[in-house]
Amino acid sequence: MNPTVSGRLVVRPMEYPDTEALAQGEREQGWSGSEEKLQSRWADLQAGKAVGLVAEYEGAAAGYIFVYPEGLGGPFGGRGIPEIVDFNVLVKYRRRGIGTALMDAAERTAAGYGDRVYLAVGLHSGYGMYVSRGYVPDGSGVWYGEAVCPAYGECRNDDDLVLYFWKRLNGTRSWEGRS
């Protein structure tokens, strides 16, 4: 992937020092577990299982996103459909177009592996951004961990409670043959 440059913003392939800088930025804003998560994603990147992208704003690592050509799980895992995972922009860099630039680059990357892409969205206010980009719920229901949360079942509202969304990368909304 060639870097995408727009003024003070560059989106480029992830390098190892980025993982440390981003983990430090997430710790500074009170997020825990970032270092372990980013190390795990880095290992997947090195093994060829993922593509990692970093947004650099005025020379500082400001956000990141990963694309897994073979999705990790959920309703589309194991079906040869790319998945976008761990999309984060550090709080102090938000509202500057960084998230849009990262998502644009991730979707271009995913398009190199197929005509559709999916992602899991935590059940909080941030999911509206995906709808505005053309993502739609897949119809399988709310997932907790690796399984659909049963109707009237108890699920904890944490990072493991998600709704899966998908998008055809050519802009149409139909998903022929989805099962």
C-alpha positions in Angstrom: 0.0 0.0 0.0 1.2 3.4 -0.9 0.9 6.1 1.8 -2.1 8.4 1.5 -1.1 12.0 2.2 -3.4 14.9 2.8 -1.9 18.0 4.3 -0.7 17.2 7.8 -2.0 13.6 7.7 -0.4 10.5 6.3 -1.9 7.0 6.3 0.8 4.4 5.9 1.6 0.8 6.7 2.2 0.1 10.4 5.8 -0.2 11.7 6.8 -1.7 15.0 7.6 1.6 16.8 4.0 2.7 16.0 2.6 -0.1 18.3 4.6 1.4 21.2 3.6 5.0 20.5 -0.1 4.1 20.1 -0.1 1.9 23.2 1.4 4.8 25.2 -1.2 7.2 23.8 -4.0 4.9 24.8 -2.5 4.4 28.3 -2.4 8.2 28.7 -6.1 8.4 27.9 -6.9 5.7 30.5 -7.3 2.7 28.2 -5.9 -0.6 29.5 -4.7 -3.6 27.7 -3.6 -1.7 24.6 0.0 -3.0 24.6 -1.0 -6.6 24.6 -3.7 -6.0 22.0 -1.3 -4.2 19.7 1.4 -6.8 20.2 -1.0 -9.5 19.2 -2.1 -7.6 16.1 1.6 -7.0 15.3 2.2 -10.7 15.5 -0.7 -11.3 13.1 0.7 -8.6 10.7 4.2 -10.3 10.8 2.6 -13.7 10.1 0.8 -12.3 7.0 -2.6 -12.6 8.6 -3.4 -8.9 8.7 -2.6 -5.5 7.2 -2.0 -2.8 9.7 -2.4 0.9 8.9 -1.4 4.0 10.9 -2.5 7.5 10.6 0.3 9.9 11.3 -0.8 13.5 12.1 1.9 16.1 12.1 4.5 13.4 12.5 2.8 11.6 15.5 1.0 8.3 15.4 -2.6 9.3 15.9 -4.7 6.2 15.0 -4.7 2.8 13.5 -6.8 0.1 11.9 -6.3 -3.5 10.8 -7.7 -5.4 7.9 -7.8 -9.2 8.1 -8.1 -10.6 4.5 -9.7 -13.8 6.1 -12.1 -12.5 8.7 -11.5 -13.6 12.3 -15.0 -14.7 13.4 -18.6 -13.8 13.7 -21.1 -14.6 11.0 -18.7 -14.1 8.1 -15.5 -15.7 9.6 -14.0 -18.4 7.5 -15.8 -17.3 4.3 -13.0 -15.5 2.6 -14.5 -12.1 3.4 -12.1 -9.4 4.8 -12.8 -7.9 8.2 -11.9 -4.5 9.6 -10.6 -4.8 13.2 -9.5 -2.4 16.0 -10.2 1.0 14.4 -9.0 3.6 16.9 -8.1 7.3 16.8 -6.5 8.7 19.9 -8.9 11.1 21.6 -6.6 14.1 21.3 -6.6 13.7 17.5 -10.3 13.2 16.9 -12.5 15.5 14.7 -9.6 16.1 12.2 -10.6 13.6 9.4 -8.2 11.0 10.7 -10.9 8.3 11.2 -12.3 8.9 7.7 -8.8 8.6 6.2 -8.2 5.4 8.0 -11.5 3.9 7.0 -11.0 4.9 3.4 -7.6 3.3 3.4 -8.9 0.1 5.1 -11.8 -0.2 2.6 -9.3 0.2 -0.3 -7.2 -2.5 1.2 -10.1 -4.8 1.8 -11.2 -4.3 -1.9 -8.0 -5.9 -2.9 -9.3 -9.2 -1.3 -12.9 -9.1 -2.2 -16.0 -7.1 -3.1 -17.4 -6.8 0.5 -16.0 -6.2 4.0 -17.4 -6.6 7.5 -16.7 -5.4 11.0 -17.9 -5.9 14.6 -19.2 -2.8 16.3 -19.5 -2.4 20.1 -22.9 -1.3 21.2 -22.2 2.3 22.0 -22.8 5.6 20.3 -19.9 5.3 17.9 -21.6 2.9 15.5 -23.5 5.6 13.7 -20.4 6.5 11.8 -20.5 3.1 10.1 -24.1 3.5 9.0 -23.2 6.9 7.4 -20.5 5.0 5.4 -23.0 2.5 4.0 -22.6 -0.4 6.5 -25.7 -2.3 7.4 -26.3 -4.8 10.2 -25.9 -8.4 8.9 -29.1 -9.7 10.5 -27.6 -12.3 12.7 -28.4 -10.4 15.9 -26.2 -9.2 18.8 -23.1 -11.3 19.5 -21.4 -11.8 22.8 -17.9 -13.2 22.3 -18.1 -15.9 19.6 -21.8 -16.6 19.7 -25.2 -14.9 19.1 -26.6 -13.6 22.4 -29.9 -15.5 22.8 -33.1 -13.5 22.9 -33.8 -12.5 26.6 -30.4 -14.0 27.5 -28.0 -12.1 29.7 -25.1 -10.4 28.1 -22.7 -8.0 29.7 -22.3 -4.7 27.9 -18.6 -4.7 27.4 -16.2 -4.9 24.5 -17.4 -8.4 23.7 -21.0 -7.3 23.0 -21.1 -6.5 19.3 -23.3 -6.2 16.3 -21.8 -7.2 12.9 -22.1 -4.8 10.0 -21.1 -5.4 6.3 -20.7 -3.4 3.2 -20.4 -4.1 -0.5 -17.3 -2.2 -1.6 -18.8 -1.3 -5.0 -21.6 0.6 -3.2 -24.6 -1.7 -3.6 -26.4 -2.9 -0.6 -27.5 -6.4 -1.6 -25.7 -9.5 -0.5 -26.7 -12.3 -2.8 -26.2 -15.8 -1.5 -25.7 -14.7 2.2 -26.5 -17.5 4.5 
